[in-house]
Amino acid sequence: MPRTKALFLFSALLLWMSSGCTPTLGNVRLRSDGTPGPEACPEETLKAMRYMKLHVGDAALVELDANQMGASPITLYDGPVESVLERDIGNLDGPARLYGRVWTSGPQVVIRYYEAHLLDGGEKVPICAVARLGNGQLRKRPESKPGTAILDFSIASVFIVDSFR
């Protein structure tokens, strides 16, 4: 690999990491049931959320999978997910895209969001948010196969957090 290209890739990686975006694949410790353990929200991400007026506890509706909007039931897979924000939250206007990760190993789905893509300016901002739905409604259907989760609803609430628990 030419030295200039290697230097460019290294610089891009440093810029990405300094923006508060951290790789989430592989560095989240899993509990014995396969669900993700605690994870800190990086300080740079907390700063970005303050700038965007995203406060802990702020919530809005989200379509869990941009490719299955309005479907019932939906199937989620372990790994990356693109969700669609249905309502504004702070300075993050719907229908912004939220990017995160899905874990299906436990009794219910766990979804953590690490990045939002603003549609009007094309900017990406780091965030810390989780998908939640009351009354156990993110619980997987019994017919869900390993690595997947069949859910009754395509919509959940997304909550801003300052760390993942």
N, C-alpha and C positions, 0 to 999 in steps of 0.2 A: 504494500500500500504506500503510495507516495507520501512523503513527509507532510506536505501541505494538507492533503486530505485527512490524514491522521490528526493533525493539529486542529483542523476544522471540526472534526467529529468530537474530539476531546473538549473543545470550547463549547460546542453545542450541548454536550452532556453537562458541563459545569453550569451553563446558563439555565438549563432545565432544572437541575437540582437546586440552584439558588433561588428559583422562583417559588420554591415550596412544594413542588411536585416531587414526590418520592416514589420509587418503584414499589408496587404493592404485591407483586407476585413473588412469593417465596420468602418474604421477610416478615410476614405476620405469623406469630406463633399460634398453633392450633391447640385447642383443648382436646381432651380425650374423646369427646363426641364428634370431633371434626369441625366444630365451629371456631371462628377466629377469636383469639384472646385479646386482651387490652392492647391498644396502640395509641401512641401520642399523636396529637395533631401538631405538625411542625410550627414553630414560631412564625416563620414567614407566611404560612397559610393563615394563621390567626390574624396577622397584620392585614393580609389581603381581604379577609372576611370583614374586619372592622371597616376598611375602606369602602367595601361594597354594602355596608350597613346590614350585614348578616350577623345576627346575635343568637347566642345559645338559646334554644327553645323556639326560635322562629320556625314556622312550618307552612307547608303548602302541599297541594296535591301533585302527584307525579304519575305519569304512565310508566309502569315498570320497564317495559321493553318497547322501544320505538318501532320494532318490527311486528309487534302484536297488539297495537293500540286498539282498545275496545273489544278485544277478543275475550271469550270466556268458555272454557278455562284457558290459561296460558301455561306454557312450559318454559321454565328458566333453566339455564345450564351453569355449572360451575365455571367461573372465569369472568371475563370482562362483560360489562353490560352498558348499553346506551339507553338512558331514560329521557322522558320529555317532561319538563316542568309545565304544569297546567295553569298555575297561578303565579303571580309575581311574589317574590320574597326579597325583602330589602331592595337593593338596586338590581337584582337579578330578575329580569322580565321573562315571563312565559312567552313563547315556548322554547326557552333556552334548553340546551341539551346538558344532561348530567352524565358523567362517565365514572364508573366505579367497578366494583367487583362483587360477584355473587358467590356465596358458599351455601351448598345444599346438603351437607352431610348431617346436620343436626335434625331435630324434629320439625323445625321451621326454618325458612329461608333467612339468611342474613345478607343484607345489601349495604355496603359502605360506598359512599361517593367521595371522590378525591379531586374532581375537576368539573368545572362548568364551562360551557362554550357559549359565549354571548353571540347571538345571531346577528344583531345589528352592526357590531363592529368587528366581528370575527375573532375577538380576543378570547383567550382561555385563561381562566383564573382558578387557582387552587382553592378547594373548599374541604371541609370535613362535615359530612352529613350522613344520616342513616335513613333507611326506609322503615316505616312502622305502620302497623294496622292493628287496631284493637281487637279484643276478644279472640286472640289466636288465629286471626284470619290470614296470616302469612304462613300458617301451618301447611305442610305439604300434604297432598292427597296420598292415601295409602298405596295407590298404584304407581307412584313415582319410582322410577328406576334409579340405581346409584348414579350420582353425578347430575341428576336432574331433579326438578321440583315442579310438580303440577299444582298450580294455584287456581282457586275459584275466581279471583278478581285480577284485573289488569291494572287497577289503580290502588295506590297506597298514599300515605302521607310521607313527606320527607322532612326531617328535622335537622336543623343546624346543631352541631355539637362541638365541644372544644377538645374532646378526646373520645376514642372508641373504647367501650367497656365490654 
